């Protein structure tokens, strides 16, 4: 590891290593790379927000929530995913049986969330 400011601390790398699936080398590498990329992106976002705060202009500080929302969008809810799946069924958008199976599973999970 280097002392570059965006290099993750050794403790964090160790935490990532311990959270990976043991015995599956490719999976471990994929997980570590994904976590490292996410950590780096989070560091960059925080640096950008800090820079906006440092500018100390009301208009700049007001941009911080919008910047966070744009750079870290929330994943679609199960309800939104189910709505999209229904749209694919209604337009015959499935090109493979596996896609249809995944959408059926998604709709089943969404229905299970509903109260009886």
KOLROPA-347402 format. One record per residue: x, y, z of N, C-alpha, C, O in turn. Coordinates in pm, whole numbers, plus 50000, padded with zeros to 5 digits. Atoms other than C-alpha are relative to their C-alpha. Layout:
n.xx:X | n.yy:Y | n.zz:Z | ca.xx:X | ca.yy:Y | ca.zz:Z | c.xx:X | c.yy:Y | c.zz:Z | o.xx:X | o.yy:Y | o.zz:Z
...
This chain:
n.xx:50084 | n.yy:49881 | n.zz:50000 | ca.xx:50000 | ca.yy:50000 | ca.zz:50000 | c.xx:50088 | c.yy:50125 | c.zz:50000 | o.xx:50198 | o.yy:50126 | o.zz:50055
n.xx:49928 | n.yy:49873 | n.zz:50001 | ca.xx:50109 | ca.yy:50354 | ca.zz:49937 | c.xx:49934 | c.yy:50094 | c.zz:50099 | o.xx:49831 | o.yy:50062 | o.zz:50158
n.xx:50056 | n.yy:49901 | n.zz:49911 | ca.xx:50047 | ca.yy:50663 | ca.zz:50142 | c.xx:49915 | c.yy:50102 | c.zz:49925 | o.xx:49890 | o.yy:50211 | o.zz:49976
n.xx:50086 | n.yy:49912 | n.zz:50078 | ca.xx:49833 | ca.yy:50818 | ca.zz:49870 | c.xx:49872 | c.yy:50023 | c.zz:50079 | o.xx:49821 | o.yy:49929 | o.zz:50141
n.xx:50117 | n.yy:49971 | n.zz:49916 | ca.xx:49534 | ca.yy:50993 | ca.zz:50034 | c.xx:49874 | c.yy:49919 | c.zz:49964 | o.xx:49784 | o.yy:49908 | o.zz:50047
n.xx:50119 | n.yy:50076 | n.zz:50034 | ca.xx:49282 | ca.yy:50781 | ca.zz:49844 | c.xx:50023 | c.yy:49850 | c.zz:50015 | o.xx:49935 | o.yy:49771 | o.zz:49981
n.xx:49973 | n.yy:50140 | n.zz:49972 | ca.xx:49448 | ca.yy:50450 | ca.zz:49939 | c.xx:49928 | c.yy:49961 | c.zz:50127 | o.xx:49940 | o.yy:50029 | o.zz:50229
n.xx:50072 | n.yy:50040 | n.zz:49879 | ca.xx:49228 | ca.yy:50262 | ca.zz:50184 | c.xx:50097 | c.yy:49959 | c.zz:50110 | o.xx:50204 | o.yy:49905 | o.zz:50083
n.xx:49913 | n.yy:50039 | n.zz:49889 | ca.xx:49374 | ca.yy:50208 | ca.zz:50530 | c.xx:50010 | c.yy:49847 | c.zz:50009 | o.xx:49916 | o.yy:49777 | o.zz:49972
n.xx:49981 | n.yy:50146 | n.zz:49991 | ca.xx:49516 | ca.yy:49858 | ca.zz:50598 | c.xx:49890 | c.yy:49930 | c.zz:50079 | o.xx:49854 | o.yy:49817 | o.zz:50047
n.xx:50107 | n.yy:50061 | n.zz:49921 | ca.xx:49246 | ca.yy:49793 | ca.zz:50858 | c.xx:49876 | c.yy:49975 | c.zz:49914 | o.xx:49808 | o.yy:49874 | o.zz:49929
n.xx:50117 | n.yy:50014 | n.zz:50087 | ca.xx:48977 | ca.yy:49848 | ca.zz:50595 | c.xx:50023 | c.yy:49889 | c.zz:49899 | o.xx:49932 | o.yy:49811 | o.zz:49871
n.xx:49968 | n.yy:50108 | n.zz:50094 | ca.xx:49152 | ca.yy:49621 | ca.zz:50345 | c.xx:49984 | c.yy:49866 | c.zz:50071 | o.xx:49931 | o.yy:49771 | o.zz:50013
n.xx:50014 | n.yy:50124 | n.zz:49922 | ca.xx:49168 | ca.yy:49353 | ca.zz:50618 | c.xx:49852 | c.yy:49968 | c.zz:50022 | o.xx:49812 | o.yy:49851 | o.zz:50013
n.xx:50144 | n.yy:50020 | n.zz:49981 | ca.xx:48796 | ca.yy:49402 | ca.zz:50688 | c.xx:49937 | c.yy:49947 | c.zz:49872 | o.xx:49854 | o.yy:49856 | o.zz:49876
n.xx:50051 | n.yy:50047 | n.zz:50129 | ca.xx:48719 | ca.yy:49359 | ca.zz:50317 | c.xx:50040 | c.yy:49855 | c.zz:49978 | o.xx:49959 | o.yy:49774 | o.zz:49934
n.xx:49952 | n.yy:50136 | n.zz:50021 | ca.xx:48933 | ca.yy:49047 | ca.zz:50304 | c.xx:49921 | c.yy:49902 | c.zz:50085 | o.xx:49883 | o.yy:49795 | o.zz:50037
n.xx:50073 | n.yy:50088 | n.zz:49910 | ca.xx:48754 | ca.yy:48897 | ca.zz:50605 | c.xx:49853 | c.yy:49985 | c.zz:49962 | o.xx:49790 | o.yy:49886 | o.zz:49998
n.xx:50142 | n.yy:50007 | n.zz:50038 | ca.xx:48411 | ca.yy:48971 | ca.zz:50456 | c.xx:49978 | c.yy:49925 | c.zz:49870 | o.xx:49863 | o.yy:49908 | o.zz:49828
n.xx:50015 | n.yy:50072 | n.zz:50127 | ca.xx:48479 | ca.yy:48778 | ca.zz:50134 | c.xx:49969 | c.yy:49854 | c.zz:50025 | o.xx:49987 | o.yy:49803 | o.zz:50136
n.xx:50035 | n.yy:50141 | n.zz:49991 | ca.xx:48366 | ca.yy:48424 | ca.zz:50065 | c.xx:50129 | c.yy:49917 | c.zz:49992 | o.xx:50200 | o.yy:49923 | o.zz:49891
n.xx:49876 | n.yy:50078 | n.zz:50002 | ca.xx:48650 | ca.yy:48187 | ca.zz:50158 | c.xx:49994 | c.yy:49887 | c.zz:49899 | o.xx:49889 | o.yy:49826 | o.zz:49878
n.xx:49990 | n.yy:50114 | n.zz:50089 | ca.xx:48769 | ca.yy:47933 | ca.zz:49905 | c.xx:49963 | c.yy:50026 | c.zz:49856 | o.xx:49983 | o.yy:49939 | o.zz:49771
n.xx:50038 | n.yy:49970 | n.zz:50138 | ca.xx:48642 | ca.yy:48104 | ca.zz:49593 | c.xx:50082 | c.yy:50120 | c.zz:49955 | o.xx:50044 | o.yy:50235 | o.zz:49977
n.xx:49902 | n.yy:49897 | n.zz:50030 | ca.xx:48935 | ca.yy:48299 | ca.zz:49455 | c.xx:49944 | c.yy:50111 | c.zz:49912 | o.xx:49964 | o.yy:50229 | o.zz:49942
n.xx:50053 | n.yy:49898 | n.zz:50089 | ca.xx:48758 | ca.yy:48479 | ca.zz:49169 | c.xx:49898 | c.yy:50087 | c.zz:50072 | o.xx:49897 | o.yy:50209 | o.zz:50056
n.xx:50101 | n.yy:49925 | n.zz:49925 | ca.xx:48470 | ca.yy:48578 | ca.zz:49394 | c.xx:50067 | c.yy:50096 | c.zz:50098 | o.xx:50021 | o.yy:50210 | o.zz:50114
n.xx:49929 | n.yy:49916 | n.zz:49904 | ca.xx:48714 | ca.yy:48713 | ca.zz:49652 | c.xx:50054 | c.yy:50123 | c.zz:49928 | o.xx:50037 | o.yy:50236 | o.zz:49975
n.xx:49943 | n.yy:49889 | n.zz:50075 | ca.xx:48890 | ca.yy:48925 | ca.zz:49392 | c.xx:49890 | c.yy:50097 | c.zz:49955 | o.xx:49906 | o.yy:50218 | o.zz:49965
n.xx:50110 | n.yy:49915 | n.zz:50046 | ca.xx:48560 | ca.yy:49052 | ca.zz:49252 | c.xx:49944 | c.yy:50083 | c.zz:50115 | o.xx:49920 | o.yy:50203 | o.zz:50100
n.xx:50055 | n.yy:49929 | n.zz:49884 | ca.xx:48430 | ca.yy:49142 | ca.zz:49597 | c.xx:50095 | c.yy:50109 | c.zz:50047 | o.xx:50053 | o.yy:50221 | o.zz:50075
n.xx:49903 | n.yy:49900 | n.zz:49955 | ca.xx:48752 | ca.yy:49318 | ca.zz:49697 | c.xx:50007 | c.yy:50117 | c.zz:49904 | o.xx:50012 | o.yy:50233 | o.zz:49946
n.xx:49995 | n.yy:49891 | n.zz:50099 | ca.xx:48764 | ca.yy:49514 | ca.zz:49372 | c.xx:49876 | c.yy:50088 | c.zz:50009 | o.xx:49886 | o.yy:50210 | o.zz:50000
n.xx:50124 | n.yy:49924 | n.zz:49988 | ca.xx:48400 | ca.yy:49616 | ca.zz:49410 | c.xx:50001 | c.yy:50088 | c.zz:50124 | o.xx:49966 | o.yy:50206 | o.zz:50117
n.xx:49997 | n.yy:49921 | n.zz:49876 | ca.xx:48444 | ca.yy:49725 | ca.zz:49770 | c.xx:50102 | c.yy:50112 | c.zz:49991 | o.xx:50077 | o.yy:50223 | o.zz:50039
n.xx:49898 | n.yy:49896 | n.zz:50014 | ca.xx:48763 | ca.yy:49913 | ca.zz:49686 | c.xx:49950 | c.yy:50113 | c.zz:49911 | o.xx:49971 | o.yy:50230 | o.zz:49941
n.xx:50053 | n.yy:49897 | n.zz:50090 | ca.xx:48592 | ca.yy:50094 | ca.zz:49398 | c.xx:49894 | c.yy:50083 | c.zz:50072 | o.xx:49891 | o.yy:50206 | o.zz:50059
n.xx:50103 | n.yy:49928 | n.zz:49925 | ca.xx:48296 | ca.yy:50184 | ca.zz:49621 | c.xx:50063 | c.yy:50092 | c.zz:50103 | o.xx:50021 | o.yy:50207 | o.zz:50119
n.xx:49933 | n.yy:49918 | n.zz:49899 | ca.xx:48526 | ca.yy:50309 | ca.zz:49896 | c.xx:50065 | c.yy:50121 | c.zz:49934 | o.xx:50051 | o.yy:50233 | o.zz:49984
n.xx:49936 | n.yy:49889 | n.zz:50071 | ca.xx:48725 | ca.yy:50520 | ca.zz:49648 | c.xx:49899 | c.yy:50103 | c.zz:49953 | o.xx:49922 | o.yy:50223 | o.zz:49964
n.xx:50104 | n.yy:49908 | n.zz:50046 | ca.xx:48408 | ca.yy:50666 | ca.zz:49501 | c.xx:49941 | c.yy:50078 | c.zz:50117 | o.xx:49910 | o.yy:50196 | o.zz:50103
n.xx:50050 | n.yy:49930 | n.zz:49882 | ca.xx:48283 | ca.yy:50749 | ca.zz:49851 | c.xx:50098 | c.yy:50107 | c.zz:50046 | o.xx:50058 | o.yy:50217 | o.zz:50086
n.xx:49898 | n.yy:49902 | n.zz:49962 | ca.xx:48612 | ca.yy:50923 | ca.zz:49930 | c.xx:49995 | c.yy:50121 | c.zz:49907 | o.xx:50006 | o.yy:50235 | o.zz:49951
n.xx:50007 | n.yy:49891 | n.zz:50098 | ca.xx:48585 | ca.yy:51126 | ca.zz:49610 | c.xx:49876 | c.yy:50086 | c.zz:50023 | o.xx:49884 | o.yy:50209 | o.zz:50018
n.xx:50123 | n.yy:49925 | n.zz:49973 | ca.xx:48225 | ca.yy:51224 | ca.zz:49686 | c.xx:50017 | c.yy:50088 | c.zz:50123 | o.xx:49978 | o.yy:50205 | o.zz:50123
n.xx:49979 | n.yy:49921 | n.zz:49878 | ca.xx:48321 | ca.yy:51335 | ca.zz:50037 | c.xx:50094 | c.yy:50117 | c.zz:49973 | o.xx:50074 | o.yy:50226 | o.zz:50027
n.xx:49907 | n.yy:49891 | n.zz:50033 | ca.xx:48611 | ca.yy:51540 | ca.zz:49895 | c.xx:49928 | c.yy:50110 | c.zz:49922 | o.xx:49952 | o.yy:50228 | o.zz:49945
n.xx:50077 | n.yy:49901 | n.zz:50077 | ca.xx:48375 | ca.yy:51710 | ca.zz:49649 | c.xx:49907 | c.yy:50079 | c.zz:50091 | o.xx:49896 | o.yy:50201 | o.zz:50079
n.xx:50090 | n.yy:49932 | n.zz:49906 | ca.xx:48124 | ca.yy:51788 | ca.zz:49925 | c.xx:50079 | c.yy:50095 | c.zz:50091 | o.xx:50035 | o.yy:50206 | o.zz:50119
n.xx:49916 | n.yy:49915 | n.zz:49915 | ca.xx:48402 | ca.yy:51922 | ca.zz:50145 | c.xx:50047 | c.yy:50124 | c.zz:49923 | o.xx:50051 | o.yy:50234 | o.zz:49978
n.xx:49958 | n.yy:49887 | n.zz:50083 | ca.xx:48525 | ca.yy:52141 | ca.zz:49858 | c.xx:49886 | c.yy:50101 | c.zz:49987 | o.xx:49908 | o.yy:50222 | o.zz:49994
n.xx:50115 | n.yy:49910 | n.zz:50009 | ca.xx:48174 | ca.yy:52282 | ca.zz:49816 | c.xx:49980 | c.yy:50076 | c.zz:50132 | o.xx:49951 | o.yy:50196 | o.zz:50131
n.xx:50011 | n.yy:49933 | n.zz:49870 | ca.xx:48160 | ca.yy:52355 | ca.zz:50192 | c.xx:50109 | c.yy:50107 | c.zz:50014 | o.xx:50085 | o.yy:50215 | o.zz:50067
n.xx:49886 | n.yy:49909 | n.zz:49989 | ca.xx:48502 | ca.yy:52521 | ca.zz:50171 | c.xx:49976 | c.yy:50127 | c.zz:49919 | o.xx:50026 | o.yy:50234 | o.zz:49955
n.xx:50031 | n.yy:49883 | n.zz:50080 | ca.xx:48372 | ca.yy:52754 | ca.zz:49901 | c.xx:49916 | c.yy:50100 | c.zz:50078 | o.xx:49917 | o.yy:50220 | o.zz:50050
n.xx:50074 | n.yy:49917 | n.zz:49905 | ca.xx:48141 | ca.yy:52885 | ca.zz:50174 | c.xx:49902 | c.yy:50095 | c.zz:49935 | o.xx:49879 | o.yy:50206 | o.zz:49984
n.xx:50108 | n.yy:49923 | n.zz:50062 | ca.xx:47878 | ca.yy:53015 | ca.zz:49939 | c.xx:49871 | c.yy:49922 | c.zz:50018 | o.xx:49869 | o.yy:49800 | o.zz:50005
n.xx:50129 | n.yy:50065 | n.zz:49975 | ca.xx:47515 | ca.yy:52942 | ca.zz:50013 | c.xx:49960 | c.yy:49913 | c.zz:49881 | o.xx:49911 | o.yy:49802 | o.zz:49899
n.xx:50039 | n.yy:50077 | n.zz:50118 | ca.xx:47456 | ca.yy:52829 | ca.zz:49655 | c.xx:50081 | c.yy:49872 | c.zz:49987 | o.xx:50028 | o.yy:49769 | o.zz:49945
n.xx:49918 | n.yy:50119 | n.zz:50007 | ca.xx:47747 | ca.yy:52586 | ca.zz:49671 | c.xx:49959 | c.yy:49898 | c.zz:50106 | o.xx:49945 | o.yy:49780 | o.zz:50076
n.xx:50040 | n.yy:50091 | n.zz:49892 | ca.xx:47647 | ca.yy:52439 | ca.zz:50007 | c.xx:49863 | c.yy:49938 | c.zz:49972 | o.xx:49838 | o.yy:49823 | o.zz:50010
n.xx:50133 | n.yy:50051 | n.zz:50033 | ca.xx:47291 | ca.yy:52400 | ca.zz:49881 | c.xx:50007 | c.yy:49887 | c.zz:49898 | o.xx:49913 | o.yy:49809 | o.zz:49885
n.xx:49984 | n.yy:50104 | n.zz:50101 | ca.xx:47424 | ca.yy:52174 | ca.zz:49605 | c.xx:50035 | c.yy:49863 | c.zz:50060 | o.xx:50017 | o.yy:49761 | o.zz:49994
n.xx:49950 | n.yy:50124 | n.zz:49941 | ca.xx:47558 | ca.yy:51911 | ca.zz:49846 | c.xx:49892 | c.yy:49890 | c.zz:50004 | o.xx:49921 | o.yy:49778 | o.zz:49960
n.xx:50100 | n.yy:50108 | n.zz:50002 | ca.xx:47228 | ca.yy:51718 | ca.zz:49898 | c.xx:49968 | c.yy:49951 | c.zz:49858 | o.xx:49948 | o.yy:49832 | o.zz:49836
n.xx:50027 | n.yy:50040 | n.zz:50138 | ca.xx:47164 | ca.yy:51721 | ca.zz:49522 | c.xx:50114 | c.yy:49917 | c.zz:49944 | o.xx:50092 | o.yy:49820 | o.zz:49871
n.xx:49883 | n.yy:50074 | n.zz:50046 | ca.xx:47517 | ca.yy:51602 | ca.zz:49453 | c.xx:49998 | c.yy:49859 | c.zz:50058 | o.xx:50021 | o.yy:49761 | o.zz:49985
n.xx:50007 | n.yy:50132 | n.zz:49938 | ca.xx:47481 | ca.yy:51317 | ca.zz:49702 | c.xx:49890 | c.yy:49914 | c.zz:49936 | o.xx:49911 | o.yy:49796 | o.zz:49910
n.xx:50111 | n.yy:50075 | n.zz:50060 | ca.xx:47144 | ca.yy:51215 | ca.zz:49555 | c.xx:50033 | c.yy:49954 | c.zz:49858 | o.xx:49996 | o.yy:49844 | o.zz:49818
n.xx:49966 | n.yy:50035 | n.zz:50138 | ca.xx:47280 | ca.yy:51219 | ca.zz:49201 | c.xx:50109 | c.yy:49894 | c.zz:49994 | o.xx:50106 | o.yy:49806 | o.zz:49908
n.xx:49886 | n.yy:50091 | n.zz:50005 | ca.xx:47600 | ca.yy:51030 | ca.zz:49281 | c.xx:49976 | c.yy:49871 | c.zz:50077 | o.xx:50045 | o.yy:49772 | o.zz:50054
n.xx:50034 | n.yy:50120 | n.zz:49925 | ca.xx:47447 | ca.yy:50779 | ca.zz:49524 | c.xx:49849 | c.yy:49977 | c.zz:49998 | o.xx:49782 | o.yy:49983 | o.zz:50101
n.xx:50145 | n.yy:50020 | n.zz:50009 | ca.xx:47098 | ca.yy:50710 | ca.zz:49393 | c.xx:49958 | c.yy:49874 | c.zz:50076 | o.xx:50033 | o.yy:49776 | o.zz:50084
n.xx:50053 | n.yy:50116 | n.zz:49930 | ca.xx:46884 | ca.yy:50473 | ca.zz:49594 | c.xx:49961 | c.yy:49894 | c.zz:49898 | o.xx:49908 | o.yy:49927 | o.zz:49791
n.xx:50044 | n.yy:50105 | n.zz:50092 | ca.xx:46827 | ca.yy:50135 | ca.zz:49431 | c.xx:49847 | c.yy:49997 | c.zz:49995 | o.xx:49782 | o.yy:50035 | o.zz:50092
n.xx:50146 | n.yy:50002 | n.zz:50009 | ca.xx:46471 | ca.yy:50085 | ca.zz:49306 | c.xx:49940 | c.yy:49907 | c.zz:50105 | o.xx:49996 | o.yy:49802 | o.zz:50137
n.xx:50069 | n.yy:50082 | n.zz:49900 | ca.xx:46228 | ca.yy:49951 | ca.zz:49563 | c.xx:49946 | c.yy:49873 | c.zz:49934 | o.xx:49940 | o.yy:49863 | o.zz:49811
n.xx:50059 | n.yy:50123 | n.zz:50052 | ca.xx:46076 | ca.yy:49606 | ca.zz:49527 | c.xx:49874 | c.yy:50032 | c.zz:49921 | o.xx:49847 | o.yy:49969 | o.zz:49819
n.xx:50122 | n.yy:49959 | n.zz:50069 | ca.xx:45751 | ca.yy:49775 | ca.zz:49426 | c.xx:50033 | c.yy:50055 | c.zz:49861 | o.xx:49966 | o.yy:50022 | o.zz:49763
n.xx:49960 | n.yy:49944 | n.zz:50129 | ca.xx:45928 | ca.yy:49971 | ca.zz:49149 | c.xx:50053 | c.yy:49891 | c.zz:49907 | o.xx:50026 | o.yy:49892 | o.zz:49787
n.xx:49948 | n.yy:50110 | n.zz:50080 | ca.xx:46109 | ca.yy:49658 | ca.zz:49032 | c.xx:49886 | c.yy:49913 | c.zz:49947 | o.xx:49890 | o.yy:49869 | o.zz:49832
n.xx:50116 | n.yy:50081 | n.zz:50042 | ca.xx:45779 | ca.yy:49465 | ca.zz:49021 | c.xx:49922 | c.yy:50071 | c.zz:49890 | o.xx:49877 | o.yy:50008 | o.zz:49795
n.xx:50068 | n.yy:49921 | n.zz:50103 | ca.xx:45618 | ca.yy:49745 | ca.zz:48822 | c.xx:50074 | c.yy:49989 | c.zz:49866 | o.xx:50011 | o.yy:49974 | o.zz:49761
n.xx:49919 | n.yy:50015 | n.zz:50121 | ca.xx:45906 | ca.yy:49726 | ca.zz:48572 | c.xx:49984 | c.yy:49861 | c.zz:49940 | o.xx:49976 | o.yy:49845 | o.zz:49818
n.xx:50017 | n.yy:50138 | n.zz:50048 | ca.xx:45868 | ca.yy:49348 | ca.zz:48551 | c.xx:49866 | c.yy:49984 | c.zz:49930 | o.xx:49857 | o.yy:49920 | o.zz:49825
n.xx:50132 | n.yy:50007 | n.zz:50065 | ca.xx:45497 | ca.yy:49382 | ca.zz:48475 | c.xx:50003 | c.yy:50067 | c.zz:49863 | o.xx:49941 | o.yy:50020 | o.zz:49769
n.xx:49986 | n.yy:49933 | n.zz:50129 | ca.xx:45588 | ca.yy:49626 | ca.zz:48201 | c.xx:50068 | c.yy:49913 | c.zz:49898 | o.xx:50030 | o.yy:49913 | o.zz:49781
n.xx:49932 | n.yy:50091 | n.zz:50094 | ca.xx:45824 | ca.yy:49372 | ca.zz:48048 | c.xx:49906 | c.yy:49889 | c.zz:49954 | o.xx:49908 | o.yy:49849 | o.zz:49838
n.xx:50097 | n.yy:50103 | n.zz:50040 | ca.xx:45549 | ca.yy:49108 | ca.zz:48055 | c.xx:49898 | c.yy:50056 | c.zz:49901 | o.xx:49862 | o.yy:49989 | o.zz:49804
n.xx:50105 | n.yy:49943 | n.zz:50086 | ca.xx:45295 | ca.yy:49342 | ca.zz:47896 | c.xx:50052 | c.yy:50036 | c.zz:49862 | o.xx:49973 | o.yy:50048 | o.zz:49768
n.xx:49945 | n.yy:49966 | n.zz:50132 | ca.xx:45533 | ca.yy:49430 | ca.zz:47611 | c.xx:50078 | c.yy:49885 | c.zz:49938 | o.xx:50145 | o.yy:49902 | o.zz:49836
n.xx:49926 | n.yy:50118 | n.zz:50050 | ca.xx:45677 | ca.yy:49078 | ca.zz:47562 | c.xx:50148 | c.yy:50031 | c.zz:49981 | o.xx:50207 | o.yy:49996 | o.zz:49879
n.xx:49862 | n.yy:49956 | n.zz:50011 | ca.xx:46022 | ca.yy:49219 | ca.zz:47630 | c.xx:50102 | c.yy:49893 | c.zz:50038 | o.xx:50222 | o.yy:49915 | o.zz:50023
n.xx:49907 | n.yy:50105 | n.zz:49960 | ca.xx:46172 | ca.yy:48893 | ca.zz:47756 | c.xx:50057 | c.yy:49931 | c.zz:49876 | o.xx:49982 | o.yy:49887 | o.zz:49788
n.xx:49936 | n.yy:50067 | n.zz:50113 | ca.xx:46425 | ca.yy:48747 | ca.zz:47514 | c.xx:50050 | c.yy:49861 | c.zz:50037 | o.xx:50082 | o.yy:49781 | o.zz:49948
n.xx:49956 | n.yy:50131 | n.zz:49953 | ca.xx:46527 | ca.yy:48448 | ca.zz:47727 | c.xx:49907 | c.yy:49953 | c.zz:50112 | o.xx:49851 | o.yy:50034 | o.zz:50186
n.xx:50085 | n.yy:50057 | n.zz:49895 | ca.xx:46333 | ca.yy:48214 | ca.zz:47954 | c.xx:50053 | c.yy:50037 | c.zz:50138 | o.xx:49974 | o.yy:50056 | o.zz:50231
n.xx:49943 | n.yy:49966 | n.zz:49869 | ca.xx:46575 | ca.yy:48297 | ca.zz:48238 | c.xx:49956 | c.yy:50139 | c.zz:50045 | o.xx:49936 | o.yy:50162 | o.zz:50164
n.xx:50047 | n.yy:49865 | n.zz:49965 | ca.xx:46468 | ca.yy:48664 | ca.zz:48223 | c.xx:49857 | c.yy:49993 | c.zz:50051 | o.xx:49821 | o.yy:50062 | o.zz:50147
n.xx:50140 | n.yy:50014 | n.zz:49958 | ca.xx:46104 | ca.yy:48561 | ca.zz:48252 | c.xx:49994 | c.yy:49936 | c.zz:50139 | o.xx:49915 | o.yy:49977 | o.zz:50224
n.xx:49996 | n.yy:50066 | n.zz:49869 | ca.xx:46186 | ca.yy:48331 | ca.zz:48545 | c.xx:50041 | c.yy:50099 | c.zz:50109 | o.xx:49983 | o.yy:50100 | o.zz:50217
n.xx:49956 | n.yy:49899 | n.zz:49903 | ca.xx:46371 | ca.yy:48614 | ca.zz:48722 | c.xx:49888 | c.yy:50099 | c.zz:50031 | o.xx:49869 | o.yy:50138 | o.zz:50146
n.xx:50111 | n.yy:49907 | n.zz:49977 | ca.xx:46073 | ca.yy:48846 | ca.zz:48672 | c.xx:49886 | c.yy:49935 | c.zz:50077 | o.xx:49824 | o.yy:50000 | o.zz:50161
n.xx:50101 | n.yy:50070 | n.zz:49921 | ca.xx:45830 | ca.yy:48583 | ca.zz:48802 | c.xx:50042 | c.yy:49995 | c.zz:50147 | o.xx:49960 | o.yy:50017 | o.zz:50236
n.xx:49949 | n.yy:50005 | n.zz:49863 | ca.xx:46050 | ca.yy:48544 | ca.zz:49110 | c.xx:49988 | c.yy:50136 | c.zz:50067 | o.xx:49950 | o.yy:50146 | o.zz:50184
n.xx:50009 | n.yy:49864 | n.zz:49947 | ca.xx:46061 | ca.yy:48920 | ca.zz:49157 | c.xx:49855 | c.yy:50033 | c.zz:50036 | o.xx:49829 | o.yy:50089 | o.zz:50142
n.xx:50142 | n.yy:49975 | n.zz:49973 | ca.xx:45681 | ca.yy:48945 | ca.zz:49132 | c.xx:49951 | c.yy:49918 | c.zz:50120 | o.xx:49872 | o.yy:49968 | o.zz:50201
n.xx:50036 | n.yy:50083 | n.zz:49886 | ca.xx:45643 | ca.yy:48656 | ca.zz:49379 | c.xx:50049 | c.yy:50065 | c.zz:50130 | o.xx:49974 | o.yy:50071 | o.zz:50228
n.xx:49947 | n.yy:49935 | n.zz:49880 | ca.xx:45870 | ca.yy:48834 | ca.zz:49631 | c.xx:49921 | c.yy:50126 | c.zz:50033 | o.xx:49898 | o.yy:50156 | o.zz:50150
n.xx:50079 | n.yy:49878 | n.zz:49977 | ca.xx:45671 | ca.yy:49157 | ca.zz:49585 | c.xx:49865 | c.yy:49965 | c.zz:50058 | o.xx:49817 | o.yy:50032 | o.zz:50149
n.xx:50131 | n.yy:50042 | n.zz:49949 | ca.xx:45342 | ca.yy:48976 | ca.zz:49642 | c.xx:50011 | c.yy:49951 | c.zz:50144 | o.xx:49922 | o.yy:49976 | o.zz:50225
n.xx:49981 | n.yy:50050 | n.zz:49863 | ca.xx:45480 | ca.yy:48809 | ca.zz:49956 | c.xx:50013 | c.yy:50114 | c.zz:50100 | o.xx:49989 | o.yy:50094 | o.zz:50219
n.xx:49987 | n.yy:49884 | n.zz:49911 | ca.xx:45543 | ca.yy:49157 | ca.zz:50100 | c.xx:49864 | c.yy:50062 | c.zz:50034 | o.xx:49852 | o.yy:50138 | o.zz:50130
n.xx:50132 | n.yy:49942 | n.zz:49977 | ca.xx:45173 | ca.yy:49245 | ca.zz:50079 | c.xx:49931 | c.yy:49933 | c.zz:50118 | o.xx:49950 | o.yy:49814 | o.zz:50143
n.xx:50080 | n.yy:50056 | n.zz:49892 | ca.xx:44945 | ca.yy:49199 | ca.zz:50377 | c.xx:49884 | c.yy:49922 | c.zz:49939 | o.xx:49834 | o.yy:49956 | o.zz:49832
n.xx:50115 | n.yy:50080 | n.zz:50047 | ca.xx:44673 | ca.yy:48935 | ca.zz:50340 | c.xx:49869 | c.yy:50066 | c.zz:50031 | o.xx:49764 | o.yy:50012 | o.zz:49998
